[in-house]
């Protein structure tokens, strides 16, 4: 599965002090994979901007999926989809 685009829809506005919540969609040719993400406040959130915080939480959820654990290549990202600051 190759992710062609990432859409983030905030439900609760993100700030490092309060955290935030929203939906992260990994858009592929065969459909979307949607994650409900809750970003907790604290030191980790302060180090990242909202986009990185939401993508990091969605990737944490991906890593818990059985499909991903069986085959680490289950989900790949097209060039330029992930922000430059994001490290896999």
CORURHU-V763758 format. One record per residue. N is the residue number from 0. RES is the residue in three letters. PHI is phi in radians with two decimals (NA if undefined). PSI is psi as a letter, one per 30 degrees, with the letter a starting at -180 (none if undefined). D_LAST is the distance of its C-alpha to the last C-alpha in whole Angstrom. Layout:
<<N & RES & PHI & PSI & D_LAST> <N & RES & PHI & PSI & D_LAST>>
This chain:
<<0 & UNK & NA & k & 16> <1 & UNK & -1.94 & k & 15> <2 & UNK & -1.41 & k & 14> <3 & UNK & -1.69 & f & 16> <4 & UNK & -2.75 & l & 16> <5 & UNK & -2.12 & k & 15> <6 & UNK & -1.95 & k & 18> <7 & UNK & -2.12 & k & 19> <8 & UNK & -2.04 & j & 22> <9 & UNK & -1.20 & k & 23> <10 & UNK & -1.80 & e & 26> <11 & UNK & -2.07 & k & 26> <12 & UNK & -0.98 & k & 25> <13 & UNK & -1.47 & k & 22> <14 & UNK & -2.43 & k & 23> <15 & UNK & -1.04 & f & 22> <16 & UNK & -1.34 & e & 25> <17 & UNK & -1.91 & f & 26> <18 & UNK & 1.37 & b & 22> <19 & UNK & 3.01 & l & 22> <20 & UNK & -2.48 & l & 22> <21 & UNK & 3.10 & a & 21> <22 & UNK & -1.97 & k & 20> <23 & UNK & -2.02 & k & 17> <24 & UNK & -1.96 & k & 18> <25 & UNK & -1.68 & j & 15> <26 & UNK & -1.61 & k & 18> <27 & UNK & -2.16 & l & 19> <28 & UNK & -1.17 & f & 22> <29 & UNK & -1.70 & f & 23> <30 & UNK & 2.52 & a & 23> <31 & UNK & -1.90 & k & 20> <32 & UNK & -1.95 & j & 18> <33 & UNK & -1.96 & k & 19> <34 & UNK & -2.10 & k & 18> <35 & UNK & -1.51 & k & 20> <36 & UNK & -2.07 & k & 18> <37 & UNK & -2.07 & j & 20> <38 & UNK & -1.75 & k & 19> <39 & UNK & -1.47 & k & 21> <40 & UNK & -1.25 & l & 22> <41 & UNK & 2.39 & a & 22> <42 & UNK & -1.04 & e & 20> <43 & UNK & -1.09 & e & 16> <44 & UNK & -1.13 & e & 17> <45 & UNK & -1.17 & f & 19> <46 & UNK & -1.38 & f & 16> <47 & UNK & -2.16 & l & 15> <48 & UNK & -1.48 & l & 16> <49 & UNK & -1.04 & e & 17> <50 & UNK & -1.04 & e & 15> <51 & UNK & -1.12 & e & 12> <52 & UNK & -1.11 & e & 13> <53 & UNK & -1.20 & e & 14> <54 & UNK & -1.14 & e & 11> <55 & UNK & -1.06 & e & 9> <56 & UNK & -1.16 & e & 12> <57 & UNK & -1.10 & e & 12> <58 & UNK & -1.17 & e & 9> <59 & UNK & -1.07 & e & 11> <60 & UNK & -1.19 & e & 14> <61 & UNK & -1.02 & e & 12> <62 & UNK & -1.13 & f & 11> <63 & UNK & -1.59 & f & 15> <64 & UNK & -1.25 & k & 16> <65 & UNK & -1.01 & e & 19> <66 & UNK & -1.05 & e & 18> <67 & UNK & -1.27 & e & 14> <68 & UNK & -1.15 & e & 15> <69 & UNK & -1.27 & e & 18> <70 & UNK & -2.36 & j & 16> <71 & UNK & -1.05 & f & 12> <72 & UNK & -1.58 & g & 12> <73 & UNK & -0.97 & e & 14> <74 & UNK & -2.23 & k & 12> <75 & UNK & -2.18 & l & 11> <76 & UNK & -2.02 & k & 10> <77 & UNK & -1.12 & l & 13> <78 & UNK & -0.99 & k & 13> <79 & UNK & 1.47 & f & 13> <80 & UNK & -1.32 & e & 12> <81 & UNK & -1.40 & k & 9> <82 & UNK & -1.03 & l & 11> <83 & UNK & -1.03 & f & 11> <84 & UNK & -1.31 & f & 10> <85 & UNK & -1.43 & k & 7> <86 & UNK & -1.98 & k & 4> <87 & UNK & -1.41 & none & 0>>
